Amino acid sequence: MNKRILITYATRAGSTVEVAAAIGESLAQRGLAVEVIPVKENPNLANYQAVILGSAIRMGNWLPEMVEFVKKNQAHLSQMPIAFFTCHRLNTGDDETSRKAREAYTTPVRQMVTPQAEIFFSGELNHSKLNFVDRTLAKAVEKSTNTPEGDFRDWDKIHGWAQTIFA
């Protein structure tokens, strides 16, 4: 029987779902049974032997629906292999300040469960995919951080990570 893996994600503008799908494709190529389900659908963890949790970042944190899912399913998640991926546009450098900021994104979740692996992927910022409030916030952040709009996802890095996770 193939190991069944759930990839569940939280997104605002669709970039994270595309990353989740790419990870799922890579895992399926390894012969694993994979389902990619939005966290808003509240997937039943009893159907899986491992879970990958992914979220976009808003206001320096994983999206609230993902944090709530982890909180609600903490006991079950603590008993199985899990991994985290985060899609973000800030703090992408290799310097200590960037590393600490990235770690802070998932600190509240890591206080509930411990992932076997965790990775941060640079994301996409496309104003046309954002609602008015998020677009306004994004433009303010862009201006203050000199972070441009665009797609900065590294698909080779994403697929490469998926080739190693739960190996």
C-alpha positions, 0 to 999 in steps of 0.5 A: 500500500502506498503511503498517503500524504496530505498537502493542505495549504492556506492562501490568499492570492493563489500562489501557495496553492500552485506551490502545493500542487507542484509539491504534490506532483513531485511526490506523486512521481515518487509513487506516493498517493497525494491529495492537495486540499485547501485547509478551509475544507478541513481535511480529515487527517485519519486518512493519511500517514503524513501531512505537509502544511503550507501557508502564505504570510500576512502581517508576519504570520501564517494565515489564521485558518492554518494556525487554527487547523493546527491547533484543532488537530494538534494531537493527531499531527503530533503523532505523524510525520509532518512538514511545513512550507511557507510562501513569502516575499520578505526576508528572503536573504541568507543573513541572520536578520532574514533567518530569524524573521522567517523562523518567527513566521512559524514559531506559533505553529512550531510551539504546537507541533514539530515538523520533520522538515521546514522550508521557506519559498520566495513567493509571488506578489501579483496585485491583480490577485489581491483584494482591496485591503491586501493590495493596499497593504502590499503596496505599503510594504513594497514601498517601505521595503523596496520589494517589487511586485512579481513572481519569485518562486524557484520551481527547481527548489520547490520540486527539489525539496519535494524529492527529499521530503519523507524519503 
